[in-house]
Amino acid sequence: MNPEPIHTVDIVLIRVKNTVTLLVSDGFFATFDPDLSRQAAEAAVPKLQDAQETA
């Protein structure tokens, strides 16, 4: 039996001060790595903070 591929999505809302950013990480279940979503979120927060300080 060959089941249909399962699509997975991580949706992360990141709030820094008065800014909210939506981070979407997706892939197929067999190759999806939720740790990549965490790494992307951790990389995004300092960039948002820098952008707010320079604005």
URJOBEL-V966267 format. One record per residue. OMEGA is omega in radians with two decimals (none if undefined). BURIAL is 1 if it has 9 or more other C-alpha atoms within 8 Angstrom, else 0. D_FIRST is the distance of its C-alpha to the first C-alpha in Angstrom with 1 decimal. Layout:
# URJOBEL-V966267
((OMEGA:BURIAL:D_FIRST) (OMEGA:BURIAL:D_FIRST))
This chain:
# URJOBEL-V966267
((-3.13:0:0.0) (-3.08:0:3.8) (3.07:0:6.3) (3.09:0:9.7) (3.13:0:12.2) (3.13:0:14.7) (3.13:0:18.3) (-3.11:1:20.9) (2.92:0:24.7) (3.07:1:27.7) (-3.09:0:30.8) (3.01:0:34.1) (-3.13:0:37.5) (3.13:1:40.3) (3.04:0:43.8) (-3.06:1:46.8) (-3.09:0:50.1) (-3.12:0:50.0) (3.08:0:47.0) (3.12:0:43.4) (3.10:0:40.7) (3.10:0:37.0) (3.14:1:34.6) (3.10:1:31.0) (-3.08:1:28.4) (3.13:1:24.9) (3.10:1:21.8) (-2.97:1:18.0) (-3.07:1:17.0) (-3.08:0:16.0) (-3.06:0:19.4) (3.14:1:21.5) (-3.12:0:24.6) (3.11:0:26.7) (3.09:0:29.6) (3.09:0:30.1) (3.12:1:30.9) (3.14:0:33.5) (3.13:0:35.0) (3.12:0:35.3) (3.13:1:37.0) (3.10:0:39.3) (-3.07:0:40.3) (-3.04:0:40.9) (3.12:1:43.3) (3.12:0:46.1) (3.09:0:45.8) (3.12:1:46.3) (3.10:1:49.2) (-3.13:0:50.8) (3.13:0:50.4) (-3.13:0:52.1) (-3.12:0:54.9) (-3.12:0:55.7) (none:0:55.5))
